[in-house]
Amino acid sequence: MANNITLTPEVVECVNGLQTGGAEMWNTTLRKALYCVVNGECYGNAEERLKLAQELLCMQDMISTFIPEGGAV
């Protein structure tokens, strides 16, 4: 069952930006942030860092859906 929705020009532009390379940039940024959280002790105790790492991984997973197979077009 398909639902038709109307997207505003801003949403279309945002999704297009993600699909044409923006998502790869954010994916790289999230990976670097995750590395800092896991290896740094300035983000609280281990439990707090684990929670933050989990959130970053979730965000990275979501943003990865915008990266076409084989990379940006």
PDB file of N, CA, C and O in Angstrom:
ATOM      1  N   MET A   1       0.840  -1.169   0.000  1.00  0.00           N
ATOM      2  CA  MET A   1       0.000   0.000   0.000  1.00  0.00           C
ATOM      3  C   MET A   1       0.886   1.234   0.000  1.00  0.00           C
ATOM      4  O   MET A   1       1.662   1.450   0.932  1.00  0.00           O
ATOM      5  N   ALA A   2       0.773   2.031  -1.030  1.00  0.00           N
ATOM      6  CA  ALA A   2       1.608   3.219  -1.164  1.00  0.00           C
ATOM      7  C   ALA A   2       0.820   4.453  -0.763  1.00  0.00           C
ATOM      8  O   ALA A   2      -0.356   4.594  -1.098  1.00  0.00           O
ATOM      9  N   ASN A   3       1.476   5.329  -0.053  1.00  0.00           N
ATOM     10  CA  ASN A   3       0.882   6.607   0.324  1.00  0.00           C
ATOM     11  C   ASN A   3       1.565   7.703  -0.477  1.00  0.00           C
ATOM     12  O   ASN A   3       2.793   7.763  -0.531  1.00  0.00           O
ATOM     13  N   ASN A   4       0.791   8.551  -1.085  1.00  0.00           N
ATOM     14  CA  ASN A   4       1.350   9.695  -1.798  1.00  0.00           C
ATOM     15  C   ASN A   4       1.470  10.859  -0.840  1.00  0.00           C
ATOM     16  O   ASN A   4       0.529  11.193  -0.120  1.00  0.00           O
ATOM     17  N   ILE A   5       2.645  11.475  -0.842  1.00  0.00           N
ATOM     18  CA  ILE A   5       2.864  12.638   0.004  1.00  0.00           C
ATOM     19  C   ILE A   5       3.439  13.755  -0.854  1.00  0.00           C
ATOM     20  O   ILE A   5       4.090  13.501  -1.868  1.00  0.00           O
ATOM     21  N   THR A   6       3.198  14.965  -0.450  1.00  0.00           N
ATOM     22  CA  THR A   6       3.735  16.124  -1.145  1.00  0.00           C
ATOM     23  C   THR A   6       4.910  16.653  -0.339  1.00  0.00           C
ATOM     24  O   THR A   6       4.790  16.932   0.853  1.00  0.00           O
ATOM     25  N   LEU A   7       6.049  16.786  -1.012  1.00  0.00           N
ATOM     26  CA  LEU A   7       7.253  17.294  -0.362  1.00  0.00           C
ATOM     27  C   LEU A   7       7.461  18.754  -0.743  1.00  0.00           C
ATOM     28  O   LEU A   7       7.262  19.146  -1.893  1.00  0.00           O
ATOM     29  N   THR A   8       7.857  19.532   0.222  1.00  0.00           N
ATOM     30  CA  THR A   8       8.164  20.932  -0.058  1.00  0.00           C
ATOM     31  C   THR A   8       9.469  21.004  -0.842  1.00  0.00           C
ATOM     32  O   THR A   8      10.268  20.070  -0.791  1.00  0.00           O
ATOM     33  N   PRO A   9       9.696  22.087  -1.559  1.00  0.00           N
ATOM     34  CA  PRO A   9      10.966  22.228  -2.289  1.00  0.00           C
ATOM     35  C   PRO A   9      12.188  22.119  -1.375  1.00  0.00           C
ATOM     36  O   PRO A   9      13.234  21.622  -1.793  1.00  0.00           O
ATOM     37  N   GLU A  10      12.059  22.581  -0.134  1.00  0.00           N
ATOM     38  CA  GLU A  10      13.179  22.503   0.804  1.00  0.00           C
ATOM     39  C   GLU A  10      13.525  21.054   1.128  1.00  0.00           C
ATOM     40  O   GLU A  10      14.699  20.690   1.197  1.00  0.00           O
ATOM     41  N   VAL A  11      12.494  20.228   1.328  1.00  0.00           N
ATOM     42  CA  VAL A  11      12.716  18.811   1.634  1.00  0.00           C
ATOM     43  C   VAL A  11      13.342  18.115   0.433  1.00  0.00           C
ATOM     44  O   VAL A  11      14.282  17.335   0.588  1.00  0.00           O
ATOM     45  N   VAL A  12      12.831  18.391  -0.757  1.00  0.00           N
ATOM     46  CA  VAL A  12      13.387  17.797  -1.974  1.00  0.00           C
ATOM     47  C   VAL A  12      14.854  18.174  -2.124  1.00  0.00           C
ATOM     48  O   VAL A  12      15.683  17.329  -2.459  1.00  0.00           O
ATOM     49  N   GLU A  13      15.177  19.445  -1.876  1.00  0.00           N
ATOM     50  CA  GLU A  13      16.567  19.906  -1.975  1.00  0.00           C
ATOM     51  C   GLU A  13      17.453  19.219  -0.945  1.00  0.00           C
ATOM     52  O   GLU A  13      18.585  18.844  -1.250  1.00  0.00           O
ATOM     53  N   CYS A  14      16.947  19.053   0.270  1.00  0.00           N
ATOM     54  CA  CYS A  14      17.708  18.397   1.334  1.00  0.00           C
ATOM     55  C   CYS A  14      17.988  16.939   0.990  1.00  0.00           C
ATOM     56  O   CYS A  14      19.122  16.478   1.117  1.00  0.00           O
ATOM     57  N   VAL A  15      16.971  16.218   0.558  1.00  0.00           N
ATOM     58  CA  VAL A  15      17.149  14.806   0.194  1.00  0.00           C
ATOM     59  C   VAL A  15      18.094  14.687  -0.993  1.00  0.00           C
ATOM     60  O   VAL A  15      18.952  13.805  -1.013  1.00  0.00           O
ATOM     61  N   ASN A  16      17.947  15.564  -1.984  1.00  0.00           N
ATOM     62  CA  ASN A  16      18.841  15.547  -3.135  1.00  0.00           C
ATOM     63  C   ASN A  16      20.287  15.796  -2.698  1.00  0.00           C
ATOM     64  O   ASN A  16      21.210  15.145  -3.187  1.00  0.00           O
ATOM     65  N   GLY A  17      20.475  16.743  -1.776  1.00  0.00           N
ATOM     66  CA  GLY A  17      21.820  17.016  -1.266  1.00  0.00           C
ATOM     67  C   GLY A  17      22.419  15.814  -0.564  1.00  0.00           C
ATOM     68  O   GLY A  17      23.609  15.532  -0.704  1.00  0.00           O
ATOM     69  N   LEU A  18      21.586  15.102   0.195  1.00  0.00           N
ATOM     70  CA  LEU A  18      22.070  13.899   0.871  1.00  0.00           C
ATOM     71  C   LEU A  18      22.443  12.814  -0.135  1.00  0.00           C
ATOM     72  O   LEU A  18      23.437  12.110   0.044  1.00  0.00           O
ATOM     73  N   GLN A  19      21.650  12.681  -1.184  1.00  0.00           N
ATOM     74  CA  GLN A  19      21.881  11.623  -2.159  1.00  0.00           C
ATOM     75  C   GLN A  19      23.025  11.940  -3.109  1.00  0.00           C
ATOM     76  O   GLN A  19      23.522  11.037  -3.781  1.00  0.00           O
ATOM     77  N   THR A  20      23.453  13.179  -3.187  1.00  0.00           N
ATOM     78  CA  THR A  20      24.531  13.533  -4.111  1.00  0.00           C
ATOM     79  C   THR A  20      25.832  13.863  -3.393  1.00  0.00           C
ATOM     80  O   THR A  20      26.634  14.649  -3.898  1.00  0.00           O
ATOM     81  N   GLY A  21      26.046  13.288  -2.252  1.00  0.00           N
ATOM     82  CA  GLY A  21      27.327  13.437  -1.581  1.00  0.00           C
ATOM     83  C   GLY A  21      27.247  13.941  -0.165  1.00  0.00           C
ATOM     84  O   GLY A  21      28.170  13.714   0.617  1.00  0.00           O
ATOM     85  N   GLY A  22      26.181  14.615   0.190  1.00  0.00           N
ATOM     86  CA  GLY A  22      26.053  15.145   1.534  1.00  0.00           C
ATOM     87  C   GLY A  22      26.020  14.061   2.591  1.00  0.00           C
ATOM     88  O   GLY A  22      26.572  14.234   3.678  1.00  0.00           O
ATOM     89  N   ALA A  23      25.382  12.951   2.285  1.00  0.00           N
ATOM     90  CA  ALA A  23      25.290  11.853   3.249  1.00  0.00           C
ATOM     91  C   ALA A  23      26.667  11.247   3.517  1.00  0.00           C
ATOM     92  O   ALA A  23      26.974  10.881   4.651  1.00  0.00           O
ATOM     93  N   GLU A  24      27.488  11.142   2.488  1.00  0.00           N
ATOM     94  CA  GLU A  24      28.833  10.596   2.692  1.00  0.00           C
ATOM     95  C   GLU A  24      29.647  11.498   3.608  1.00  0.00           C
ATOM     96  O   GLU A  24      30.402  11.014   4.452  1.00  0.00           O
ATOM     97  N   MET A  25      29.493  12.809   3.443  1.00  0.00           N
ATOM     98  CA  MET A  25      30.202  13.755   4.305  1.00  0.00           C
ATOM     99  C   MET A  25      29.744  13.588   5.760  1.00  0.00           C
ATOM    100  O   MET A  25      30.571  13.511   6.668  1.00  0.00           O
ATOM    101  N   TRP A  26      28.424  13.533   5.975  1.00  0.00           N
ATOM    102  CA  TRP A  26      27.903  13.359   7.330  1.00  0.00           C
ATOM    103  C   TRP A  26      28.305  12.011   7.900  1.00  0.00           C
ATOM    104  O   TRP A  26      28.585  11.905   9.094  1.00  0.00           O
ATOM    105  N   ASN A  27      28.339  10.986   7.072  1.00  0.00           N
ATOM    106  CA  ASN A  27      28.744   9.662   7.524  1.00  0.00           C
ATOM    107  C   ASN A  27      30.190   9.694   8.024  1.00  0.00           C
ATOM    108  O   ASN A  27      30.512   9.109   9.058  1.00  0.00           O
ATOM    109  N   THR A  28      31.046  10.376   7.286  1.00  0.00           N
ATOM    110  CA  THR A  28      32.448  10.518   7.691  1.00  0.00           C
ATOM    111  C   THR A  28      32.557  11.305   8.994  1.00  0.00           C
ATOM    112  O   THR A  28      33.329  10.943   9.882  1.00  0.00           O
ATOM    113  N   THR A  29      31.787  12.374   9.102  1.00  0.00           N
ATOM    114  CA  THR A  29      31.795  13.197  10.314  1.00  0.00           C
ATOM    115  C   THR A  29      31.337  12.392  11.523  1.00  0.00           C
ATOM    116  O   THR A  29      31.943  12.478  12.591  1.00  0.00           O
ATOM    117  N   LEU A  30      30.269  11.608  11.363  1.00  0.00           N
ATOM    118  CA  LEU A  30      29.775  10.776  12.459  1.00  0.00           C
ATOM    119  C   LEU A  30      30.801   9.721  12.864  1.00  0.00           C
ATOM    120  O   LEU A  30      30.967   9.434  14.049  1.00  0.00           O
ATOM    121  N   ARG A  31      31.491   9.140  11.873  1.00  0.00           N
ATOM    122  CA  ARG A  31      32.523   8.139  12.174  1.00  0.00           C
ATOM    123  C   ARG A  31      33.657   8.759  12.988  1.00  0.00           C
ATOM    124  O   ARG A  31      34.158   8.142  13.928  1.00  0.00           O
ATOM    125  N   LYS A  32      34.064   9.983  12.627  1.00  0.00           N
ATOM    126  CA  LYS A  32      35.123  10.666  13.374  1.00  0.00           C
ATOM    127  C   LYS A  32      34.661  11.003  14.792  1.00  0.00           C
ATOM    128  O   LYS A  32      35.423  10.868  15.750  1.00  0.00           O
ATOM    129  N   ALA A  33      33.408  11.442  14.917  1.00  0.00           N
ATOM    130  CA  ALA A  33      32.866  11.741  16.249  1.00  0.00           C
ATOM    131  C   ALA A  33      32.815  10.483  17.094  1.00  0.00           C
ATOM    132  O   ALA A  33      33.149  10.517  18.279  1.00  0.00           O
ATOM    133  N   LEU A  34      32.404   9.385  16.504  1.00  0.00           N
ATOM    134  CA  LEU A  34      32.345   8.114  17.222  1.00  0.00           C
ATOM    135  C   LEU A  34      33.735   7.699  17.709  1.00  0.00           C
ATOM    136  O   LEU A  34      33.882   7.245  18.843  1.00  0.00           O
ATOM    137  N   TYR A  35      34.736   7.849  16.874  1.00  0.00           N
ATOM    138  CA  TYR A  35      36.105   7.525  17.250  1.00  0.00           C
ATOM    139  C   TYR A  35      36.539   8.353  18.461  1.00  0.00           C
ATOM    140  O   TYR A  35      37.154   7.829  19.390  1.00  0.00           O
ATOM    141  N   CYS A  36      36.215   9.642  18.444  1.00  0.00           N
ATOM    142  CA  CYS A  36      36.578  10.527  19.562  1.00  0.00           C
ATOM    143  C   CYS A  36      35.863  10.125  20.850  1.00  0.00           C
ATOM    144  O   CYS A  36      36.467  10.119  21.922  1.00  0.00           O
ATOM    145  N   VAL A  37      34.587   9.791  20.745  1.00  0.00           N
ATOM    146  CA  VAL A  37      33.814   9.407  21.930  1.00  0.00           C
ATOM    147  C   VAL A  37      34.360   8.118  22.529  1.00  0.00           C
ATOM    148  O   VAL A  37      34.523   8.014  23.745  1.00  0.00           O
ATOM    149  N   VAL A  38      34.641   7.143  21.681  1.00  0.00           N
ATOM    150  CA  VAL A  38      35.104   5.839  22.169  1.00  0.00           C
ATOM    151  C   VAL A  38      36.498   5.945  22.773  1.00  0.00           C
ATOM    152  O   VAL A  38      36.779   5.314  23.792  1.00  0.00           O
ATOM    153  N   ASN A  39      37.368   6.729  22.162  1.00  0.00           N
ATOM    154  CA  ASN A  39      38.760   6.790  22.607  1.00  0.00           C
ATOM    155  C   ASN A  39      39.068   7.924  23.570  1.00  0.00           C
ATOM    156  O   ASN A  39      40.171   7.980  24.113  1.00  0.00           O
ATOM    157  N   GLY A  40      38.127   8.825  23.796  1.00  0.00           N
ATOM    158  CA  GLY A  40      38.367   9.943  24.692  1.00  0.00           C
ATOM    159  C   GLY A  40      37.661   9.757  26.020  1.00  0.00           C
ATOM    160  O   GLY A  40      36.595   9.146  26.092  1.00  0.00           O
ATOM    161  N   GLU A  41      38.251  10.277  27.045  1.00  0.00           N
ATOM    162  CA  GLU A  41      37.646  10.172  28.369  1.00  0.00           C
ATOM    163  C   GLU A  41      36.957  11.465  28.788  1.00  0.00           C
ATOM    164  O   GLU A  41      36.457  11.568  29.908  1.00  0.00           O
ATOM    165  N   CYS A  42      36.928  12.447  27.898  1.00  0.00           N
ATOM    166  CA  CYS A  42      36.324  13.729  28.246  1.00  0.00           C
ATOM    167  C   CYS A  42      34.809  13.744  28.021  1.00  0.00           C
ATOM    168  O   CYS A  42      34.171  14.782  28.188  1.00  0.00           O
ATOM    169  N   TYR A  43      34.241  12.617  27.649  1.00  0.00           N
ATOM    170  CA  TYR A  43      32.794  12.536  27.402  1.00  0.00           C
ATOM    171  C   TYR A  43      32.073  11.804  28.513  1.00  0.00           C
ATOM    172  O   TYR A  43      31.015  11.223  28.270  1.00  0.00           O
ATOM    173  N   GLY A  44      32.598  11.811  29.704  1.00  0.00           N
ATOM    174  CA  GLY A  44      31.947  11.167  30.833  1.00  0.00           C
ATOM    175  C   GLY A  44      32.488   9.780  31.084  1.00  0.00           C
ATOM    176  O   GLY A  44      33.534   9.394  30.563  1.00  0.00           O
ATOM    177  N   ASN A  45      31.754   9.040  31.893  1.00  0.00           N
ATOM    178  CA  ASN A  45      32.204   7.684  32.228  1.00  0.00           C
ATOM    179  C   ASN A  45      31.889   6.731  31.077  1.00  0.00           C
ATOM    180  O   ASN A  45      31.296   7.122  30.072  1.00  0.00           O
ATOM    181  N   ALA A  46      32.294   5.484  31.244  1.00  0.00           N
ATOM    182  CA  ALA A  46      32.141   4.493  30.179  1.00  0.00           C
ATOM    183  C   ALA A  46      30.682   4.300  29.782  1.00  0.00           C
ATOM    184  O   ALA A  46      30.380   4.128  28.601  1.00  0.00           O
ATOM    185  N   GLU A  47      29.783   4.325  30.747  1.00  0.00           N
ATOM    186  CA  GLU A  47      28.360   4.135  30.452  1.00  0.00           C
ATOM    187  C   GLU A  47      27.814   5.293  29.612  1.00  0.00           C
ATOM    188  O   GLU A  47      27.048   5.074  28.674  1.00  0.00           O
ATOM    189  N   GLU A  48      28.205   6.510  29.943  1.00  0.00           N
ATOM    190  CA  GLU A  48      27.762   7.677  29.175  1.00  0.00           C
ATOM    191  C   GLU A  48      28.337   7.647  27.761  1.00  0.00           C
ATOM    192  O   GLU A  48      27.647   7.976  26.797  1.00  0.00           O
ATOM    193  N   ARG A  49      29.605   7.251  27.644  1.00  0.00           N
ATOM    194  CA  ARG A  49      30.226   7.159  26.318  1.00  0.00           C
ATOM    195  C   ARG A  49      29.571   6.077  25.478  1.00  0.00           C
ATOM    196  O   ARG A  49      29.408   6.247  24.270  1.00  0.00           O
ATOM    197  N   LEU A  50      29.194   4.968  26.097  1.00  0.00           N
ATOM    198  CA  LEU A  50      28.521   3.892  25.384  1.00  0.00           C
ATOM    199  C   LEU A  50      27.167   4.356  24.850  1.00  0.00           C
ATOM    200  O   LEU A  50      26.802   4.048  23.715  1.00  0.00           O
ATOM    201  N   LYS A  51      26.430   5.094  25.668  1.00  0.00           N
ATOM    202  CA  LYS A  51      25.124   5.617  25.237  1.00  0.00           C
ATOM    203  C   LYS A  51      25.296   6.595  24.073  1.00  0.00           C
ATOM    204  O   LYS A  51      24.543   6.544  23.100  1.00  0.00           O
ATOM    205  N   LEU A  52      26.271   7.467  24.171  1.00  0.00           N
ATOM    206  CA  LEU A  52      26.537   8.417  23.092  1.00  0.00           C
ATOM    207  C   LEU A  52      26.988   7.684  21.828  1.00  0.00           C
ATOM    208  O   LEU A  52      26.570   8.040  20.726  1.00  0.00           O
ATOM    209  N   ALA A  53      27.829   6.674  21.978  1.00  0.00           N
ATOM    210  CA  ALA A  53      28.283   5.886  20.833  1.00  0.00           C
ATOM    211  C   ALA A  53      27.095   5.190  20.163  1.00  0.00           C
ATOM    212  O   ALA A  53      27.022   5.125  18.935  1.00  0.00           O
ATOM    213  N   GLN A  54      26.183   4.678  20.957  1.00  0.00           N
ATOM    214  CA  GLN A  54      24.993   4.021  20.420  1.00  0.00           C
ATOM    215  C   GLN A  54      24.165   5.007  19.593  1.00  0.00           C
ATOM    216  O   GLN A  54      23.684   4.659  18.515  1.00  0.00           O
ATOM    217  N   GLU A  55      23.999   6.210  20.082  1.00  0.00           N
ATOM    218  CA  GLU A  55      23.230   7.224  19.362  1.00  0.00           C
ATOM    219  C   GLU A  55      23.926   7.622  18.062  1.00  0.00           C
ATOM    220  O   GLU A  55      23.272   7.812  17.037  1.00  0.00           O
ATOM    221  N   LEU A  56      25.253   7.748  18.107  1.00  0.00           N
ATOM    222  CA  LEU A  56      25.995   8.086  16.896  1.00  0.00           C
ATOM    223  C   LEU A  56      25.888   6.964  15.861  1.00  0.00           C
ATOM    224  O   LEU A  56      25.729   7.240  14.672  1.00  0.00           O
ATOM    225  N   LEU A  57      25.973   5.718  16.292  1.00  0.00           N
ATOM    226  CA  LEU A  57      25.841   4.593  15.373  1.00  0.00           C
ATOM    227  C   LEU A  57      24.452   4.548  14.749  1.00  0.00           C
ATOM    228  O   LEU A  57      24.309   4.237  13.567  1.00  0.00           O
ATOM    229  N   CYS A  58      23.440   4.856  15.534  1.00  0.00           N
ATOM    230  CA  CYS A  58      22.070   4.899  15.021  1.00  0.00           C
ATOM    231  C   CYS A  58      21.940   5.999  13.964  1.00  0.00           C
ATOM    232  O   CYS A  58      21.344   5.782  12.908  1.00  0.00           O
ATOM    233  N   MET A  59      22.492   7.167  14.246  1.00  0.00           N
ATOM    234  CA  MET A  59      22.456   8.264  13.277  1.00  0.00           C
ATOM    235  C   MET A  59      23.208   7.892  12.006  1.00  0.00           C
ATOM    236  O   MET A  59      22.755   8.193  10.902  1.00  0.00           O
ATOM    237  N   GLN A  60      24.353   7.242  12.161  1.00  0.00           N
ATOM    238  CA  GLN A  60      25.147   6.833  11.013  1.00  0.00           C
ATOM    239  C   GLN A  60      24.381   5.820  10.163  1.00  0.00           C
ATOM    240  O   GLN A  60      24.433   5.870   8.934  1.00  0.00           O
ATOM    241  N   ASP A  61      23.680   4.915  10.811  1.00  0.00           N
ATOM    242  CA  ASP A  61      22.885   3.925  10.102  1.00  0.00           C
ATOM    243  C   ASP A  61      21.764   4.603   9.307  1.00  0.00           C
ATOM    244  O   ASP A  61      21.512   4.253   8.154  1.00  0.00           O
ATOM    245  N   MET A  62      21.097   5.572   9.932  1.00  0.00           N
ATOM    246  CA  MET A  62      20.008   6.276   9.251  1.00  0.00           C
ATOM    247  C   MET A  62      20.521   7.076   8.056  1.00  0.00           C
ATOM    248  O   MET A  62      19.913   7.047   6.985  1.00  0.00           O
ATOM    249  N   ILE A  63      21.624   7.785   8.229  1.00  0.00           N
ATOM    250  CA  ILE A  63      22.144   8.620   7.145  1.00  0.00           C
ATOM    251  C   ILE A  63      22.695   7.764   6.009  1.00  0.00           C
ATOM    252  O   ILE A  63      22.717   8.206   4.860  1.00  0.00           O
ATOM    253  N   SER A  64      23.137   6.551   6.312  1.00  0.00           N
ATOM    254  CA  SER A  64      23.679   5.652   5.293  1.00  0.00           C
ATOM    255  C   SER A  64      22.630   5.244   4.269  1.00  0.00           C
ATOM    256  O   SER A  64      22.974   4.865   3.149  1.00  0.00           O
ATOM    257  N   THR A  65      21.356   5.317   4.638  1.00  0.00           N
ATOM    258  CA  THR A  65      20.311   4.946   3.688  1.00  0.00           C
ATOM    259  C   THR A  65      20.247   5.907   2.507  1.00  0.00           C
ATOM    260  O   THR A  65      19.660   5.574   1.477  1.00  0.00           O
ATOM    261  N   PHE A  66      20.839   7.092   2.637  1.00  0.00           N
ATOM    262  CA  PHE A  66      20.837   8.073   1.559  1.00  0.00           C
ATOM    263  C   PHE A  66      22.036   7.924   0.630  1.00  0.00           C
ATOM    264  O   PHE A  66      22.119   8.621  -0.381  1.00  0.00           O
ATOM    265  N   ILE A  67      22.957   7.036   0.952  1.00  0.00           N
ATOM    266  CA  ILE A  67      24.143   6.857   0.107  1.00  0.00           C
ATOM    267  C   ILE A  67      23.836   5.769  -0.921  1.00  0.00           C
ATOM    268  O   ILE A  67      23.615   4.615  -0.555  1.00  0.00           O
ATOM    269  N   PRO A  68      23.821   6.126  -2.189  1.00  0.00           N
ATOM    270  CA  PRO A  68      23.526   5.127  -3.229  1.00  0.00           C
ATOM    271  C   PRO A  68      24.601   4.039  -3.249  1.00  0.00           C
ATOM    272  O   PRO A  68      25.744   4.269  -2.854  1.00  0.00           O
ATOM    273  N   GLU A  69      24.221   2.877  -3.707  1.00  0.00           N
ATOM    274  CA  GLU A  69      25.178   1.781  -3.812  1.00  0.00           C
ATOM    275  C   GLU A  69      26.286   2.204  -4.765  1.00  0.00           C
ATOM    276  O   GLU A  69      26.017   2.643  -5.883  1.00  0.00           O
ATOM    277  N   GLY A  70      27.514   2.073  -4.328  1.00  0.00           N
ATOM    278  CA  GLY A  70      28.644   2.487  -5.134  1.00  0.00           C
ATOM    279  C   GLY A  70      29.090   3.917  -4.875  1.00  0.00           C
ATOM    280  O   GLY A  70      30.030   4.385  -5.517  1.00  0.00           O
ATOM    281  N   GLY A  71      28.444   4.624  -3.953  1.00  0.00           N
ATOM    282  CA  GLY A  71      28.856   5.984  -3.604  1.00  0.00           C
ATOM    283  C   GLY A  71      27.972   7.032  -4.247  1.00  0.00           C
ATOM    284  O   GLY A  71      27.000   6.720  -4.934  1.00  0.00           O
ATOM    285  N   ALA A  72      28.330   8.272  -4.008  1.00  0.00           N
ATOM    286  CA  ALA A  72      27.541   9.399  -4.509  1.00  0.00           C
ATOM    287  C   ALA A  72      27.605   9.484  -6.011  1.00  0.00           C
ATOM    288  O   ALA A  72      28.594   9.086  -6.626  1.00  0.00           O
ATOM    289  N   VAL A  73      26.544  10.005  -6.601  1.00  0.00           N
ATOM    290  CA  VAL A  73      26.453  10.148  -8.056  1.00  0.00           C
ATOM    291  C   VAL A  73      27.048  11.480  -8.462  1.00  0.00           C
ATOM    292  O   VAL A  73      27.075  11.808  -9.648  1.00  0.00           O
TER     293      VAL A  73
END
